[in-house]
Amino acid sequence: MQKFQEKLNRSLMVCQDRYESAKLQQKGGAMNDMVACADDAIQDSIKMLPLLANKLKSSFGIKDNGSF
């Protein structure tokens, strides 16, 4: 779980860094780009949740009943 959180945090930090750079360069649409970047990072993390859930179930010895 910690690795999952760290990966999401790093991805969001990259988005924030890109936003700050775009602001310094006075590029238009910087906020929209940051929102899109954050959305992509979040969507990628959501895709990993079933795998994470399976790993947690396995580590706790919970049998998978086929649903998540």
C-alpha positions as CSV (number, residue, x, y, z in Angstrom):
1,M,0.0,0.0,0.0
2,Q,2.8,2.4,0.8
3,K,4.4,1.9,-2.6
4,F,1.1,2.6,-4.2
5,Q,0.8,5.9,-2.3
6,E,4.4,6.8,-3.1
7,K,3.9,6.2,-6.8
8,L,0.8,8.3,-6.9
9,N,2.5,11.1,-4.9
10,R,5.5,11.1,-7.3
11,S,3.2,11.2,-10.3
12,L,1.3,14.2,-8.9
13,M,4.5,15.9,-8.0
14,V,5.6,15.7,-11.6
15,C,2.4,17.3,-12.6
16,Q,2.9,20.1,-10.1
17,D,6.5,20.6,-11.4
18,R,5.3,20.8,-15.0
19,Y,2.7,23.4,-13.9
20,E,5.2,25.5,-12.1
21,S,7.5,25.5,-15.1
22,A,4.7,26.4,-17.4
23,K,3.7,29.3,-15.1
24,L,7.3,30.6,-15.1
25,Q,7.3,30.4,-18.9
26,Q,3.9,32.1,-18.9
27,K,2.4,29.4,-21.1
28,G,-1.4,29.6,-21.5
29,G,-3.4,26.6,-20.4
30,A,-1.0,25.6,-17.6
31,M,-3.8,24.9,-15.2
32,N,-5.7,22.7,-17.8
33,D,-2.5,20.8,-18.5
34,M,-1.9,20.2,-14.8
35,V,-5.5,19.0,-14.3
36,A,-5.1,16.6,-17.3
37,C,-1.8,15.3,-16.0
38,A,-3.3,14.7,-12.5
39,D,-6.3,13.0,-14.0
40,D,-4.0,10.7,-16.0
41,A,-1.9,9.9,-12.9
42,I,-5.1,9.1,-10.9
43,Q,-6.6,7.0,-13.7
44,D,-3.4,5.0,-13.9
45,S,-3.5,4.4,-10.1
46,I,-7.1,3.3,-10.3
47,K,-6.2,0.7,-12.8
48,M,-3.7,-0.7,-10.3
49,L,-6.2,-1.1,-7.5
50,P,-7.5,-4.6,-8.4
51,L,-3.8,-5.9,-8.4
52,L,-3.2,-4.2,-5.1
53,A,-6.4,-5.6,-3.7
54,N,-5.4,-9.1,-4.8
55,K,-1.9,-8.7,-3.2
56,L,-3.5,-7.5,0.1
57,K,-5.9,-10.4,0.1
58,S,-3.1,-12.9,-0.5
59,S,-0.9,-11.4,2.2
60,F,-3.8,-11.6,4.7
61,G,-4.7,-15.1,3.5
62,I,-8.1,-14.1,2.2
63,K,-9.5,-16.3,-0.6
64,D,-10.6,-14.4,-3.7
65,N,-14.4,-14.9,-4.3
66,G,-14.1,-13.4,-7.8
67,S,-15.3,-10.0,-7.0
68,F,-13.7,-6.7,-6.3
